[in-house]
């Protein structure tokens, strides 16, 4: 068994155990393997082990890999910050975008989504713990943005995404995830229909699953440590 297959089996076991501990069905949690900086061969090996969802942060790096692996029935998730001049290629190449954080970006993604593709699945990135270094809409502004995004014809608003500050403490890990879940519930109570919480990575996926994550984005535990630059 290849190393990606071994790693994927361990990550899937972690997800299953975390789901059982939270009283949740494991099949309600989707694993996105974060493949940024990884070559197409590594992604192909993970695909051979049954992985179908892959997350990329950098457009210029992602596009050649998507092209090289075309025909493998993979689902591509864009999870990095979005610049306005990159929206056309993102709208055409990806199936999901997790990092929509302002109206202008959402409008451009909708306008530039090719007509022969289904609507782009999107999440709003929320700066849930007010980090100066992180992108994301403020929680207080999320409802206004969500209502606007939900109205765009070539987007399908699915839910919320967050990247909280890292912590080794399980309680500290859970707090921002719980806040994101509550925000999702508030938006749904206001008339939206969100079914997705994209939260949790290698170091905190158990805390995220405990608080309701439906997508976890895992890189290091799948592909190993990234090589030093």
C-alpha positions as CSV (number, residue, x, y, z in Angstrom):
1,X,0.0,0.0,0.0
2,X,1.4,3.4,-0.9
3,X,2.1,6.1,1.6
4,X,-0.8,8.3,0.6
5,X,-3.1,5.3,1.0
6,X,-1.7,4.6,4.5
7,X,-2.1,8.2,5.5
8,X,-5.6,8.5,4.1
9,X,-6.6,5.4,6.0
10,X,-5.3,7.0,9.2
11,X,-7.1,10.3,8.6
12,X,-10.3,8.5,7.7
13,X,-10.0,6.6,10.9
14,X,-9.6,9.8,12.9
15,X,-12.7,11.2,11.2
16,X,-14.8,8.1,12.0
17,X,-13.7,8.0,15.6
18,X,-14.3,11.7,16.1
19,X,-17.8,11.4,14.5
20,X,-18.7,8.5,16.7
21,X,-17.5,10.4,19.8
22,X,-19.8,13.3,18.8
23,X,-22.7,11.0,18.0
24,X,-22.6,11.9,14.3
25,X,-22.7,9.7,11.2
26,X,-19.2,9.6,9.7
27,X,-20.6,9.8,6.2
28,X,-21.8,13.3,6.9
29,X,-18.1,14.5,7.0
30,X,-16.2,15.1,3.7
31,X,-12.5,15.0,3.6
32,X,-10.7,17.5,1.3
33,X,-7.1,16.6,0.9
34,X,-5.2,19.9,0.7
35,X,-2.7,19.4,-2.1
36,X,-1.1,22.8,-2.3
37,X,2.6,22.6,-3.2
38,X,2.2,18.9,-4.0
39,X,2.9,17.5,-7.5
40,X,0.3,15.9,-9.6
41,X,1.8,12.5,-9.0
42,X,1.1,12.8,-5.3
43,X,-2.5,13.7,-6.0
44,X,-2.8,10.8,-8.5
45,X,-1.5,8.4,-5.8
46,X,-4.2,9.7,-3.3
47,X,-6.8,9.4,-6.0
48,X,-5.8,5.8,-6.6
49,X,-6.4,5.3,-2.8
50,X,-10.0,6.5,-3.3
51,X,-9.6,10.2,-2.5
52,X,-11.8,12.4,-4.7
53,X,-11.8,15.9,-3.1
54,X,-8.6,18.1,-3.3
55,X,-8.0,21.6,-2.1
56,X,-5.7,24.2,-3.6
57,X,-4.6,27.6,-2.4
58,X,-2.7,29.0,-5.3
59,X,-4.3,29.3,-8.7
60,X,-1.1,29.4,-10.9
61,X,0.1,26.2,-9.2
62,X,-3.3,24.5,-9.3
63,X,-4.3,24.9,-13.0
64,X,-1.5,22.7,-14.5
65,X,-2.4,20.0,-11.9
66,X,-6.1,20.1,-12.7
67,X,-5.3,19.8,-16.4
68,X,-2.9,16.9,-15.9
69,X,-5.5,15.0,-13.8
70,X,-8.5,15.8,-16.0
71,X,-10.6,12.7,-16.6
72,X,-10.1,11.2,-13.1
73,X,-13.5,12.4,-11.8
74,X,-11.9,14.6,-9.1
75,X,-13.6,17.5,-7.3
76,X,-11.5,20.6,-6.9
77,X,-11.9,23.1,-4.0
78,X,-10.3,26.5,-4.0
79,X,-9.5,27.4,-0.4
80,X,-7.1,30.3,-0.6
81,X,-7.5,34.1,-0.7
82,X,-9.0,35.4,-4.0
83,X,-7.7,38.3,-6.0
84,X,-10.0,40.0,-8.4
85,X,-7.9,39.2,-11.4
86,X,-8.0,35.5,-10.6
87,X,-11.7,35.0,-10.5
88,X,-12.3,34.1,-14.2
89,X,-9.9,31.1,-14.0
90,X,-11.2,30.0,-10.5
91,X,-14.8,30.2,-11.8
92,X,-13.9,28.0,-14.8
93,X,-11.6,25.4,-13.2
94,X,-13.0,24.7,-9.7
95,X,-16.1,23.0,-8.4
96,X,-16.1,24.6,-4.9
97,X,-14.8,27.9,-3.6
98,X,-14.5,28.1,0.2
99,X,-13.0,31.6,0.5
100,X,-15.6,34.1,-0.7
101,X,-15.3,37.0,1.7
102,X,-16.7,40.1,-0.2
103,X,-19.4,41.0,-2.6
104,X,-17.2,42.0,-5.5
105,X,-15.5,38.6,-5.6
106,X,-18.9,36.8,-5.4
107,X,-20.3,38.8,-8.3
108,X,-17.3,38.2,-10.5
109,X,-17.3,34.5,-9.8
110,X,-21.0,34.3,-10.7
111,X,-20.6,36.5,-13.9
112,X,-17.6,34.4,-15.0
113,X,-18.9,30.9,-14.3
114,X,-19.2,29.1,-17.6
115,X,-22.8,28.5,-18.7
116,X,-22.0,24.8,-19.5
117,X,-21.0,24.1,-15.9
118,X,-23.3,23.8,-12.9
119,X,-23.4,26.7,-10.4
120,X,-20.2,27.1,-8.4
121,X,-20.6,25.7,-4.9
122,X,-19.4,28.4,-2.5
123,X,-18.7,29.0,1.2
124,X,-18.2,32.4,2.9
125,X,-14.9,32.7,4.7
126,X,-15.6,34.1,8.2
127,X,-12.9,35.7,10.3
128,X,-14.4,34.0,13.3
129,X,-11.8,35.0,15.9
130,X,-10.9,38.5,14.5
131,X,-7.3,37.7,13.4
132,X,-5.6,40.7,11.8
133,X,-3.7,38.3,9.5
134,X,-6.6,36.3,8.2
135,X,-9.1,37.0,5.4
136,X,-12.8,36.7,6.0
137,X,-16.0,38.6,6.5
138,X,-16.7,39.7,10.1
139,X,-19.4,37.7,11.8
140,X,-21.5,40.8,12.1
141,X,-21.5,41.4,8.4
142,X,-22.0,37.7,7.3
143,X,-25.8,37.9,7.0
144,X,-25.7,40.8,4.6
145,X,-23.1,39.2,2.4
146,X,-24.8,35.8,2.6
147,X,-28.1,37.2,1.4
148,X,-26.3,38.9,-1.5
149,X,-24.3,35.8,-2.5
150,X,-27.4,33.6,-2.3
151,X,-29.0,35.8,-5.0
152,X,-26.3,35.3,-7.6
153,X,-27.5,33.0,-10.4
154,X,-24.3,31.1,-11.1
155,X,-23.4,30.4,-7.4
156,X,-24.9,28.0,-4.9
157,X,-24.2,29.2,-1.4
158,X,-23.5,26.2,0.7
159,X,-22.2,27.4,4.1
160,X,-19.3,28.9,6.0
161,X,-15.6,28.4,6.3
162,X,-13.1,29.5,8.9
163,X,-9.4,29.1,9.8
164,X,-9.1,29.9,13.5
165,X,-5.8,30.6,15.2
166,X,-4.0,27.4,16.0
167,X,-4.1,26.0,19.5
168,X,-3.0,22.8,21.2
169,X,-5.8,23.1,23.8
170,X,-8.9,21.1,22.8
171,X,-11.3,23.6,24.5
172,X,-9.6,26.5,22.8
173,X,-9.8,24.7,19.5
174,X,-13.6,24.0,19.9
175,X,-14.6,27.6,20.8
176,X,-14.2,29.2,17.3
177,X,-15.8,26.2,15.6
178,X,-18.7,26.4,18.0
179,X,-19.0,30.1,17.1
180,X,-19.0,29.4,13.4
181,X,-21.7,26.7,13.9
182,X,-23.9,29.2,15.9
183,X,-23.4,31.8,13.1
184,X,-24.6,29.3,10.6
185,X,-27.6,28.6,12.7
186,X,-28.3,32.3,13.0
187,X,-28.1,32.7,9.2
188,X,-30.5,29.8,8.7
189,X,-32.9,31.2,11.2
190,X,-32.8,34.5,9.2
191,X,-34.1,32.6,6.1
192,X,-31.0,31.1,4.5
193,X,-30.4,27.4,3.9
194,X,-26.8,26.5,4.7
195,X,-25.7,22.9,5.0
196,X,-22.0,23.2,5.1
197,X,-19.3,24.0,7.8
198,X,-15.9,23.8,6.3
199,X,-13.6,23.8,9.3
200,X,-10.8,21.7,10.8
201,X,-7.4,20.8,9.6
202,X,-4.7,18.2,10.5
203,X,-4.2,19.5,14.1
204,X,-7.8,20.2,15.1
205,X,-10.1,18.1,13.0
206,X,-11.5,16.2,16.0
207,X,-12.6,19.5,17.6
208,X,-14.1,20.6,14.3
209,X,-16.0,17.4,14.0
210,X,-17.3,17.7,17.5
211,X,-18.7,21.1,16.7
212,X,-20.4,20.0,13.5
213,X,-17.9,20.2,10.6
214,X,-19.2,18.8,7.4
215,X,-15.9,19.3,5.5
216,X,-12.4,19.0,7.0
217,X,-9.5,20.3,5.0
218,X,-6.4,18.1,5.7
219,X,-3.0,18.5,4.1
220,X,-0.1,17.4,6.3
221,X,-1.7,14.3,7.7
222,X,-2.5,13.1,4.1
223,X,0.7,14.1,2.2
224,X,3.2,14.5,5.0
225,X,5.2,17.6,5.9
226,X,5.7,20.1,3.1
227,X,9.3,20.4,2.0
228,X,11.1,23.5,3.3
229,X,11.2,26.3,0.8
